[in-house]
Amino acid sequence: MISVERLIRETADRFIGSDITYGHGTGNAIDEAAYLIFGYLNLDHSNPQLAYKKRVSNSELEKLELLINRRIYENYPVAYLINQAWFAGLKFFVDDRVLVPRSPMGELISKRLQPWIGDRTLKRAMDMGTGSGCIAVALAEYFPDLEVDAVDYSIDALDVARKNVQSHRMGKNINLIHSDFFKEIESNHLIEKYDLIISNPPYVDEKDIQEMAPEFHYEPLIGLASGKDGLESVKIILEEAYKYMTDLGLLIVEVGNSRNALERNFPHLPFIWIDFECGGEGVFLLTKHDLENHNAENSEL
């Protein structure tokens, strides 16, 4: 038998010698190997020193070898291999029906959206494009009195989100809604005013889709691709979101590498770009007032 620590190091060496790409929650071979091995063996992250000393049985090693080989030779993401991902300190079930959670908004939510909401009380929030439900569940975890509407166009994604809502026992806090952006909400008279609308929508442009590493092609294209410039989804949100926001409501959206294209397209919008201590960029904040002014100006053109 081999120790967990030695297995992680040997696996990391194999990863270094392969053509795999990181980016689904880790950025190096050691972290990637630990992610896979800790996840498969269901080890306690809060006591890593004890976990490192655990001996891996031959049967466990055989099964891990199959997963390691898939990671190396198929570029298959670890999150899908072990059906597990972490976001805002919380564990989620994931498979290839949803994107692997990796948004820097996890840090923002774990800090209770400070300093942006100050001492205001959030009553209602919308997570537009909920995917695995990780943002909605994290919001409900850090804001126990918050009611969250988690919206997605993909029935498959909503099935995964439902699993995570149930496993985190958030059924009383989170409503899952099938809708193409805001269409179903409006047509079914579900119009509500939200203190927060938050979204990690598709934002990858045509060029980046073509150049993505193999790992990212296992993810659902509907959750990534957003037209030639990567802005198809965010344009809809900028045009519609203010109608559903309270007077002091905030809109927080991730656009990643499409930030430059967004600023070129909307030079007069006063985007606030949020900084993150743990890495990540391309997340902006706007107020309802900002969005109202923007849409009023466009209607006059």
N, C-alpha and C positions, 0 to 999 in steps of 0.2 A: 504493500500500500504506500501511497504517497501523501504528503501533507498538502493542505490547501495552498499554503504559501509557495511551496515548490511548484505545484501545478500551475499556479498563476504566473510565476516567472517563466516557466518553460513554455506555456501557452503564449505569453507576451513575446518571447523570442520568435516563435513561429509566426505570430502576427507581423512582427517587424520584417520578417523575410518574405512576406506575401504582398499582394497588390490590393489589400483591402483599404477602404477609406473610412475614416471616423467621422463623427458628426451627429450621431443619434444619441447624444447625451454624454459622450466621452470624446476626448481629444488625443488620446495616446494609447499605446499597446497595453500597458499595465492596467489602466483603468478599464479598458475594453475587456481584458481577460478576467479581471475581478468582477465586472458586471455580469459576464456570462456564468462564471463558476459560482459566485455567491447566489445569483438568481436561481440557477438550476438546483443547487443544494439547499436552497431556502435558509441561508445563513443569516445570523443576526448582524446587521450593519452597525448596531450601537456598541458592539463589543468585538471589533475586528481582530484584536490580538488573540482572543480565544478561538475565533473562527479560523485564523491562519493555522493554528496548531491541529485542527481536526484532520483526521486521516480519511482519505477518500478510498472507499472500497473498490474492489475490482469491477463489480457490476456497475457502480456509479461511474467509474472511469471509462468503461466501455461506452456508456450512453453519452458521456461528455465528449468522448472522442468523435462520435458521429456529429455532434453539434459544432465542435471546433472545425471539423473538416468542411461542414456546410458554410461556416463563416468564412473560411479561407478560400475554398474552391468555387463557391457559388456567390460569394459576397452577400450572403443573406444576413440581414440585420439581426443583432443579438436580441433586440426587443421582441422580434417575431419568433425567434428560436425558443425563448423561454416564456413568451406571452406576458412580458412584464416590463413596465417602464415607471420611472419616477418623475414626479412633477410637484414642485412646491413642498417637498418633503413627504409626499404621499405616494403610495404604490398603486399602479393602475394596470388593469388587464388591457392588452393590446394585441391585435393581429393585423394581417395585411388589408383589412377593410378600413383602417384608419391610419393617419399619419402617426409616426412615433413622436410623442410629446417631447419638445426640446425648446419651447419658447422661453425667452428671458422674462416673460411676464410672470413666470412662477416666482421669481424673486420679488417682483413688485407686489404680488398678491400676498406672499408670506410676510411682507412688511406692512400689510393692511393698507396698501395704496397710499402710503404716506410719502411725501407731504401733501399729496395732491388733493385729498379729500378733507384734510384738517380734522376738525371735530364734528363734521357733519355725520348724520346717521343715514346709512344706505338702507332703503326699504326694498327696492326692486332693482334687479339687474337683468340684462340680456347678454347672453353669450352667443354671438352670431357666428355660425359655422363651428359648432361645438365639437365635432369629430368624436374623439374618445370620451368626451365629457370632462376632461381633466381641468379645464379652466372653471367650468361651472361647479364642479365638486370642490375645487380649491377655494373658490369664493364662499361657498356654503360652509366650508370648514373654518375659515378665518373670520367669517361674518355670520355667526349662528342664527341671527334673526333675519337674514336676508332671504328674499324669495327670488329665485333665478329661473328665467325662461331660457332653456338651452335649445337653440334652433339649428337645424341642419337639413339640407336637401337630400342627403343620402340616407336611405332607409337602413342600409348596412351599417353606416356609422352610428345611427341612432340605436341600433341593436347593441353595439358595443358600449355606447354611452349608458344605456339602460343597465347593463351589467355592472358598470362602475358606480352608477347611482345607487344600485341595490347593495353592492358590496360595502359601500361607505355609509349605508343607511341614511341616505339623503332624500328619500322619496317625498318627504313632507316639505322639503326646501326647493326642490328642482322639478320643473315641468319640462318635459321633452316635447318639442314641437317640430313637426315635419313641414318645412316651408322653403320655397325658393326665395332666399333673402326675406324681405318683409311681406311678400305677396299674400301668403296664407294667413298671416296675422291680421292683416287689414281686411281680407275678404271674409274672415270668420268673426269679425267684430271682436277680436281679441286685443284691440288697440289699448295699450297701457302706457303710462308714463314711467320711464325708467330713470333712476338716479345715475345709472351707469349702463352704457352699452360698450361691451368689450369684444374684440374680434381678432382672431388670427386667421384671416381669410386666405384663399389662394392668392399668391403674389409673385410667382416665378414667371419670368418673361420667356418668350419663345427661344431665345438664344441659350439661356441657362438650362432650359428643359432639355435641349439637345446635347448639352455638354455635361449633364449631371453624371456623377459616378454611378456605377451599377447598383449600389445599395439603395439609392433613392428611387430607382425605377421599380422597385418592389412595392413602393407606396402607391396609393390610389392617385391617379393623375388628376382626378377631380378636386383633390385637396391641395394641389400644387399649381397647376397651370392657370394663368389668368391673362391670356391674350399676348399679343406681340410685345407690349411694353410692360406686362405684369400688373396692369392697373384696372382691368375690367371689373374685378370685384370691389376694390376700394372705391371706385367711382360711384358705384351704386350706393355704397354705404354713406359716402359724403353727401349724396343727393337726398337720401331718404331718412337717415338716422334722426335728424333733429325733430322730425314730426312725432317721434315717440319718446322724447326726452323731457324731463322736468326742467323748470327754468334754470336750475343750478346743475343740470345733468352734465356728465362728462362722457366723451367718446375716447376710447383708447384702442388703437389699432396697430397691429404689427404689419410692416411692409418689407422688412428685411432689405435685400439688395435693391429693391425698387424705390428706395428713398429718393435717389437723385432724379429718377423719372417723375416721381410724384411732385417734387418741388419745381421741376421745370413746367409741369402741366398746371400747377396751381400756385403760381408765384405770390399771390396775394393772401393765401391762407396762412394764418399765424401759427404754424405747427410748433408745438413744444416737443422736442425730442428728448426722450427719457434716457438718462445714463444708468448703467448697471454696474454694480461692483463685481459681479461674478461673470462678466462677459455678456456679449450680445448687444445688438443695436437695431435700429430701424423700427422703433416703436414710438408712435406719436400720440399726443393728447390734444384734443380740441374741446371747447365748450359749446353748449347749445347756441350761445350768442354768436360765436365764430361761424357756425354752420348756417344759422339763419341769415347772417349778413352775406355770406358767400352765395347762398342760393337766391337771395333777393337780387344781388348784383347780376347773377347769371340770367334771371328772368327778365331783367331790363335790357339785356343785350339783343 
